[in-house]
Amino acid sequence: MPAHFEFGLDTFGDITVDAQGNLLPHHQVLRNIVAEAELADKLGLDFFGVGEHHRPDFAVSAPEVVLAAIASRTKRIHLGSVVTVLSSDDPVRVYERFATLDALSNGRAEVVVGRGSFTESFPLFGFKLEQYEQLFNERLELFANLLKEMPVTWSGDTRTALNDQRVYPPTQGGHIKTWVAVGGTPQSVVRAAHYGMPLMLAIIGGDPASFKPLADLYRRALVEFGKQPLPIGVHSPGHIAETDEQAREELYPHYAAMHTQIGRERGWPPLTREGFDQLAGTNGAMCVGAPETVAWKIAQTAKHLGLSRFDLKYSSGTLPHEAMLRSIDLYATQVVPRVRELLA
């Protein structure tokens, strides 16, 4: 295990409900996210990540703006995207926005690039879904070059070429830490190793232990590409309460409603309570329960995959702000120290 194992929190800015069950407006959800990040910073967590979506059930479409607001209210926590949908964005603008965030946060910016799990950004920004693979490949190649903070010469089929051009501002430390998020394909894992970028495994279904072959492949690929060892992180959903039963009862209706809504769009069957309990169980992807239960699951996953960081995706559908604040508090004050004990 690394000398300093990192603990993070991720949110997609899900539209939540108030105490009466009414949906909150987007502007209130955005302000609540800043408050959640402030608490995470106060409690000493290492990272706070904000997603990017362009649909009615999520409040965040401009994560860098939210992160800049958080930067002004926090002191030490690192701040990043989860994820920046690079396929439908301009790598030059992504670099400029995060380099600016890095300056405003005194070097705390990180980028997590990925394809994302939704496609609304493609028609919104004028991109063709049939170019899905080509767009990501070309934009990641260009972004990797921009991260060197040197003049860039690059050409591709999906964007205007660059000819010995620099982008600004340069960062104080000379580099923005950039992770590649993958959902489980070997090709994506090898691509991250090729560019020498840390790997973030999105484990949102199945047994976390089943991702070990991907972690091992990444390490082998780093050696083959002549790269130094790099961190591997995991992003998984979860919720923490005083007891296992309370955590599951609090989360289930909100998670099930979200799953059913997205499932209608994708042809999934509705989530049953049995299916939810399996997801939240010993070998499931979700970290749901009392602090000891969640700590044990995180520690087991960390040992099995050889992790350097774990990010809890603490927002789930309409789960209320107050329940998320309590979950963050338990994560930082009880789960984190217990995981450190188990890993030691």
Secondary structure by P-SEA (a helix, b strand, c coil): cccbbbbbbbbccccccccccccccaaaaaaaaaaaaaaaaaacccbbbbbbbcccccccccaaaaaaaaaaaccbbbbbccccccccccaaaaaaaaaaaaaaacccbbbbbccccccaaaaaacccccaaaaaaaaaaaaaaaaaaccbbbbccccbbbbccccccccccccccbbbbbbcccaaaaaaaaaabbbbbbbccccccccaaaaaaaaaaaaaaacccbbbbbbbbbbcccccaaaaaaacaaaaaaaaaaaaaacccccccaaaaaaaaccccccccccaaaaaaaaaaaaaaacccbbbbccccccccaaaaaaaaaaaaccaaaaaaaaac
